[in-house]
Amino acid sequence: MTRYFSGVIFAASLLSLQVEPLLAQDQIGIAVGEVPEAVEIEDLEGNAVQLADYIGKGKPVLLEFWATWCSLCDELEPKMVAASKKFGDEIQILVIAVAVNQSVRRVKRHVEGHEMPGPVLWDGGGRAVRAFMTPSTSYIVVLDGSGQVAYTGIGANQDIDAAILKALGRGGETL
């Protein structure tokens, strides 16, 4: 009985170690303060796109790792579009379509019928997924103007405006 009880306590302590970081938005995927590798991916026409053309150029960048089949991405979409309109040229929003259970063709069809918050890029080789340590779709990374990670989060209930304001250095503003 003691051996069983010790095993249960050990398993519970491991579970708490693994769950706790997932609850804090700033601790998911790539660490806040890190400068990710600015990898090359593609646009939906197959042309090379250097993320270095966007990252660290003085303007914050928000990347959403997204898929057509992602229900959390669908729920997040209105917030993303609203943030794009609200912050306009103050921030660059990039939608990174992951190559999991979707094709470029499927992404193109989806984009034709939906308002997107920014350019949709294709990460067919998973380079951006690896560079940003993307744990799932609906993953948001906000980089400040110098290219440092200011925020990460997953899911539909993220406060996109607060994350952008943080990257803009205006984290104390009310919306």
C-alpha positions in Angstrom: 0.0 0.0 0.0 2.8 2.4 0.8 4.5 1.8 -2.5 1.2 2.5 -4.3 0.6 5.7 -2.3 4.2 6.9 -3.0 3.6 6.3 -6.7 0.4 8.2 -6.7 2.1 11.2 -5.0 5.0 11.1 -7.4 2.7 11.0 -10.5 0.6 13.8 -9.1 3.7 16.0 -8.5 4.9 15.3 -12.1 1.5 16.3 -13.4 1.5 19.5 -11.4 5.0 20.4 -12.8 3.8 19.8 -16.4 0.4 21.6 -16.0 1.5 24.7 -14.2 3.6 26.3 -17.0 0.7 25.7 -19.4 -1.5 28.0 -17.3 0.7 31.0 -17.7 0.4 32.5 -21.1 3.9 33.9 -21.2 5.4 30.4 -20.7 4.1 28.5 -23.7 6.4 27.6 -26.5 9.4 29.9 -27.1 10.3 31.9 -23.9 9.5 35.5 -23.4 12.6 37.5 -24.0 14.1 35.1 -26.6 14.9 36.2 -30.2 13.7 33.5 -32.5 15.5 32.5 -35.7 13.9 34.4 -38.6 13.4 31.4 -40.9 12.3 31.3 -44.5 8.8 30.0 -45.3 6.6 30.6 -48.3 3.6 32.6 -49.4 0.6 30.7 -50.8 2.0 31.0 -54.3 5.2 29.2 -53.3 7.5 32.2 -53.2 10.1 32.4 -50.5 9.3 34.7 -47.6 12.0 35.7 -45.2 10.6 36.3 -41.7 13.7 38.5 -41.2 12.0 41.0 -43.5 9.4 41.6 -40.7 11.1 40.7 -37.4 13.3 43.2 -35.6 12.6 46.1 -38.0 11.2 48.5 -35.3 7.6 47.4 -35.6 6.0 44.6 -33.4 5.0 41.4 -35.2 2.2 39.1 -34.2 2.3 35.5 -35.6 -0.6 33.2 -35.4 0.1 29.6 -36.0 -3.2 28.6 -37.7 -5.0 25.8 -39.6 -8.3 25.7 -41.6 -9.5 22.9 -39.4 -8.7 24.5 -36.0 -11.9 25.4 -34.1 -9.9 27.6 -31.6 -8.5 29.5 -34.6 -12.0 30.1 -35.8 -13.0 31.4 -32.4 -9.9 33.6 -32.3 -10.5 35.0 -35.8 -12.8 37.9 -34.9 -10.3 39.2 -32.2 -7.5 38.9 -34.7 -9.3 40.9 -37.4 -10.4 43.5 -34.9 -6.8 43.9 -33.6 -5.6 44.3 -37.2 -8.1 47.1 -37.8 -7.5 48.7 -34.4 -3.7 48.8 -34.5 -3.3 49.1 -38.3 0.2 50.0 -39.3 1.5 49.9 -35.7 1.9 46.1 -35.9 2.5 43.5 -38.6 0.2 40.5 -38.2 1.2 37.3 -40.0 -0.9 34.1 -40.2 1.3 31.1 -40.4 -0.6 28.1 -41.9 0.9 24.9 -40.6 1.2 21.9 -42.9 -0.7 19.5 -40.6 -3.8 17.9 -42.2 -4.2 20.7 -44.8 -2.7 21.7 -48.1 -1.9 25.0 -49.7 -4.9 24.5 -52.0 -7.2 24.1 -49.0 -5.7 27.1 -47.3 -6.2 29.2 -50.4 -9.9 28.1 -50.6 -10.4 29.1 -47.0 -8.7 32.5 -47.3 -10.9 33.4 -50.4 -14.0 33.2 -48.2 -12.7 34.8 -45.0 -11.3 38.1 -43.9 -7.8 37.4 -42.6 -6.0 39.8 -40.2 -2.8 39.8 -42.3 -0.9 37.9 -45.0 -1.2 34.1 -44.8 2.1 32.3 -45.2 2.7 28.6 -45.6 5.1 26.7 -43.3 5.3 23.5 -45.4 8.6 22.4 -44.0 7.8 23.2 -40.4 10.7 25.7 -40.1 8.6 28.4 -38.3 6.9 25.8 -36.1 10.4 24.6 -34.9 11.9 28.1 -34.6 9.0 29.3 -32.4 8.6 26.0 -30.6 4.9 25.9 -31.6 3.0 23.5 -29.3 -0.3 23.7 -31.3 -2.5 25.7 -33.6 -4.1 28.9 -32.2 -0.6 29.7 -30.8 0.1 33.4 -30.8 3.6 34.9 -30.6 4.0 38.7 -30.3 7.5 40.1 -30.9 8.4 43.6 -29.9 10.1 46.0 -32.4 13.6 44.6 -31.7 12.4 41.0 -32.4 12.2 39.8 -28.8 9.3 37.6 -27.7 6.9 39.8 -25.7 4.0 37.3 -25.4 2.9 33.8 -26.2 -0.4 32.1 -25.8 -2.8 29.4 -27.0 -6.6 29.4 -27.5 -9.5 31.5 -28.2 -9.6 33.5 -24.9 -6.3 35.4 -25.4 -6.3 39.1 -24.8 -4.8 40.0 -28.2 -5.0 43.8 -27.6 -3.1 43.6 -24.2 -0.4 41.5 -25.9 0.0 44.0 -28.7 0.0 46.9 -26.2 2.8 45.1 -24.3 4.9 44.8 -27.4 4.3 48.4 -28.2 5.5 49.4 -24.8 2.1 50.6 -23.8 1.1 47.7 -21.5 -0.6 49.9 -18.9 -3.1 51.5 -21.3 -6.8 50.8 -20.9 -8.6 49.7 -24.1 
